[in-house]
Amino acid sequence: GPWNFLFTATASTGYFQDRLLTSMTFVWDVRSNSGAWLPQVTYRFTENFSATFGMGVFAGRWHEVDASINPVAPGTNRVGKDADKSFGEPGLSVVRERDEVYMRIRYTF
């Protein structure tokens, strides 16, 4: 169907007079059954200098779809049990194997 729901939830808090800031974001795509987890920790050394450490963890799966009768791409010689099936990665499944870790150092003046 044409309907889809994308849920996001974020929780954040500060410790030690907001020198240590933590946040966590969850993303869930209902239709494709895929999602992401995005935690982050920031520490402010001084008023002008801070460092952030975070990561992005993605999840998803392949989905089976019916193959096109007349595809735009050149045809393939498919034979066998699942010759009429194709597979795709909708939603956040496209980046499911691209987990990342990052560190950002910021100086403001």
C-alpha positions as CSV (number, residue, x, y, z in Angstrom):
1,G,0.0,0.0,0.0
2,P,0.9,3.7,-0.2
3,W,1.1,4.2,3.6
4,N,4.2,4.0,5.7
5,F,5.2,5.2,9.2
6,L,8.6,6.3,10.3
7,F,9.0,6.5,14.1
8,T,11.7,8.5,15.8
9,A,12.5,8.8,19.5
10,T,15.3,10.9,21.1
11,A,16.3,11.0,24.7
12,S,19.0,13.4,25.9
13,T,20.3,14.6,29.2
14,G,23.2,16.5,30.8
15,Y,25.5,15.7,33.7
16,F,28.0,17.8,35.7
17,Q,26.3,21.1,34.9
18,D,25.9,20.1,31.3
19,R,29.6,19.5,30.7
20,L,28.8,15.9,29.8
21,L,25.9,15.6,27.3
22,T,24.4,12.3,26.2
23,S,21.7,11.6,23.6
24,M,20.3,8.6,22.0
25,T,18.0,8.4,18.9
26,F,16.0,5.5,17.6
27,V,14.5,5.4,14.1
28,W,12.1,2.7,12.9
29,D,10.6,2.3,9.4
30,V,7.5,0.2,9.8
31,R,6.9,-0.8,6.2
32,S,10.5,-2.0,5.5
33,N,11.1,-3.3,9.0
34,S,14.4,-1.4,9.3
35,G,15.8,1.0,11.7
36,A,18.8,2.9,13.2
37,W,20.3,3.5,16.6
38,L,22.3,6.7,17.0
39,P,24.0,7.3,20.4
40,Q,26.2,10.3,21.1
41,V,28.3,11.6,24.0
42,T,29.7,15.2,24.1
43,Y,32.1,16.5,26.7
44,R,32.7,20.3,27.0
45,F,36.3,20.8,28.3
46,T,35.9,24.6,28.4
47,E,33.3,27.1,27.2
48,N,34.9,27.1,23.7
49,F,36.3,23.5,23.3
50,S,34.3,20.3,23.1
51,A,34.6,16.8,21.8
52,T,31.8,14.5,20.6
53,F,31.9,10.8,20.1
54,G,29.0,9.0,18.4
55,M,28.0,6.2,16.2
56,G,25.3,5.1,13.8
57,V,24.1,1.5,13.8
58,F,21.6,0.5,11.1
59,A,19.5,-2.6,10.7
60,G,17.3,-4.0,7.9
61,R,16.8,-7.0,5.7
62,W,16.2,-8.0,2.1
63,H,12.6,-8.1,0.9
64,E,11.3,-10.4,-1.8
65,V,9.2,-8.7,-4.5
66,D,7.6,-10.0,-7.7
67,A,9.8,-9.5,-10.7
68,S,8.7,-7.0,-13.4
69,I,7.1,-8.4,-16.5
70,N,9.0,-5.9,-18.8
71,P,11.9,-4.5,-16.8
72,V,13.7,-1.3,-17.9
73,A,17.1,-3.1,-17.5
74,P,18.2,-5.8,-19.8
75,G,16.6,-9.1,-19.1
76,T,18.4,-11.9,-17.4
77,N,18.1,-15.6,-18.0
78,R,16.4,-16.7,-14.8
79,V,15.5,-20.3,-14.4
80,G,14.4,-22.5,-11.5
81,K,12.1,-22.2,-8.5
82,D,12.3,-18.4,-7.8
83,A,12.8,-17.2,-11.4
84,D,9.9,-14.8,-11.0
85,K,11.2,-13.2,-7.8
86,S,13.5,-10.2,-7.2
87,F,14.9,-8.9,-4.0
88,G,15.3,-5.3,-2.8
89,E,16.3,-3.3,0.2
90,P,13.6,-0.7,1.0
91,G,13.8,2.0,3.7
92,L,16.9,2.1,5.9
93,S,17.9,-1.4,4.8
94,V,20.0,0.2,2.0
95,V,22.6,1.4,4.6
96,R,22.3,-1.6,7.0
97,E,26.0,-2.6,6.5
98,R,27.3,1.0,6.8
99,D,27.6,1.3,10.5
100,E,29.8,4.2,11.5
101,V,31.8,5.6,14.4
102,Y,32.8,9.3,14.5
103,M,34.6,11.8,16.7
104,R,34.2,15.5,16.3
105,I,36.4,18.1,18.0
106,R,34.9,21.7,18.1
107,Y,36.5,25.0,19.0
108,T,34.3,28.1,18.9
109,F,35.5,31.6,19.0
